[in-house]
Each structure stands twice: as structure tokens, then as C-alpha cells.
Amino acid sequence: MDLWKLADKRMYDAKSEHYRKSGMDRRGQNDAHKTLCSMYTKILKINLTEDSYQIINMDIDEQTVEKGFANRISTWLSDFGTSGQVHPEDLKGYKEKTDLKYMQDYFCSGKKNLTIFYRRKFGNEYKRAMMQIVPAPDYEPNFQSLFLYVNNVNSVDDN
């Protein structure tokens, strides 16, 4: 066997052993990512400290000014509500809980999960949605990095 083939085989065996011992499945991570993306209509990594975000998964038709899309997460969340995308009866609670200062204080107090239920516009009707915001692994009180997930909540009548 050539030396490079032997080295390659040993490296592969060592990596396999490492992942087996650590319980990590690199290939499974891709499947998990695909599953999460199919469950949520939006997945963002947000940073409350910098008032910024990165899109991980989101339909392109959600990225319009008419639906509140903006460069800052605080502006986007606010404009999404006031653009008619959130049901008028849910707007006050939605705006309160998606306010940047509210979220900063909420997570600085040690809370680990913010869940917001509201009705949002799909076409010409409103349907129930749930937004979940959870700290990212790199979260620190002075660097508030979080994940924001949105999914549709189907009632029995919607199935």
C-alpha cells in the first residue's frame, strides 16, 4: 500500500473513532438542518446588541418592504407588525414582545426562551404563528446572539 493511501486510511479511521466517541454525526447535522428548515418558515440568527441579523432560512417572498423587511432586526420586527402582517388584535402584544429593549432585558434576566403567539397574514387571511427566540451557543449578556424561529401553528380545522 502506498504511504499516502495508508496515511489517508489512518486519518479516516481516526476521524471516525473521534466522531463515534463524541457522539457527533456530521452527516446527521445536514439532515437535522434540512428538517428544521422544513418546520419553520423563518430561521434567523439575530444579535440584539448590534441590532442585526443573518438569514438562515426564509422564503424570498418574505423579503419585501411590504412585509416589513429592513436592514435592522428591530425595524424589521416593528415594520412587519405595522404593515398589516400581524392581526390587529394581536399587534399590541406582538410589538411589546418584539421590542429590542424588551428582548434585551428579557434575556439579560436569565430567561432562556421567548415564545410569541400571534396571527399573521397569509394571502388574504390570518393564520396562527409562533415565534421562538432562544440564545445561540455564543450568547453573552454583552453580545446577545440568539436564534429566531417562526412556524405556522395549525389548528385542528386547518389540517
N, C-alpha and C positions, 0 to 999 in steps of 0.2 A: 504494500500500500504506500502511495506517495506520502511524503511528510505533510504536505498541505491538506490532503484528504484526512489524514489521521488527526491533525490539529483541528480541522473543521468538525469532525465527528466528536472529538472530546469537548469542544466548545458547545456543541449542540446538546450533548449529554449533560454537561454541567448546567446549562440553562434550563433544561427540562427538570433536572433534580431541584434546582433553586425554586422554580415555579411550583413544583409538586410539594416541596416542604413549606413554602409560604402560603399555599392555598390559593394563589393567584392564577387566573386563567386569562391570559392575554387575548386569546381568540374570543372568549366569552364576553369580554368587555365590549367588543364591537356589536355583538348580538344584544347585549343589555342596552347599549346606546340606541340601537335601532328600535328596540321595544319601547324605551322611554319616549323617543321622538314620535312614535305612533300613538302613544297615550295622551300626549299633551299638544295643544295647538300652538303653544309658545313655550320655549325654554330660553331664558336669558341668564347670563351671568352679569349681575349688577354690582356696582360699587357705590354705596351711599356716600362715602367720604368724598369721592371725586364726582358724584352725580353723573355717572357714566354707565354704559352697558356694552355687552357683546352679545350678538345674536348667535345662539347655538342651533336653534331650530324655530322656524316660523314661516308660514305661508307668505309668499311675495305680495299677495293682495292685502295683507295686513299692514304693509309698509307704505301707507299712503297718508298724506296730510289730512285727508277727510276722516281718517280713523285715528287722528292724533299723533301720528308718527313724528318724532322730533329727535334732535341730537342729544338731549339730556334726558335721563330717565325720569326726573321729576316733572319735566314739561310733558313728556310723552304720557305718563300716567294721568296727569291732570287733564290734558287735552283729549285723551281717549274718553274720559268721563263726560266732559262738557261738549264733546262733538256729537252727542246723541247716541253713542255706542253703549252707554250704560242706562238701564231703565231709570226714568225719573224718580221712582220711589226708592231706588237703591243708591242713588247718586250721593246723598249726604254721607252715608256710611262708607261708601267706596272712597270718596275724596278724603275723608278723615283718615282712613287706614292706609291710603297710598301716599299721604303727605310725607315728604322726605324727612322732616324733623320728627314726625310721629314714628316712622320706621327706625330712624337712628336711635331715638330714646328707647324704643321697644326692645331692640336687640342689645343695646348697652346695658339694659337692666337684667340681662342674662337669659332672656326668653329665647327659645330655640326654633320656634315655628310660628309664623303668622299666616293664618288662613282667612281668606276673604271670600264670602259668597255673594254673588250679585247676578243680575240678569243682564246679558249683553245682546246686542243686535246681531242677528244672522239673517241677511237678506232683509225682509220686511217684518220680521218678528223677533221677539226677545226670547232667549233661551237661558237656562241656568248655567252658570260657570263658577268655577272655583279657582282662586289664585292662591298658591302656596309659596311662601318665601322662607328659605332656610339658609343658615350660614354655610358658606363654602369652606373647604378644608383650610384655606389660607385666611379665614376671618380673624380679625383682631379688632378690639374696640377703636383703635385709631386707623384702621384700614378695613372698613366694613364691606367685605366682599361676600355676596350672597348669590343664591340661585333663585330665580323666579320661574315658577311653573304655572301654566294656565291650562285647565282642561274643561271640557263640556261635561256637565252633570246631567245625565239623562234620567228623567223620571220614568215611572212605570208606563205612563201614557206615551212616552217618546220611543219606546222600544218596538 
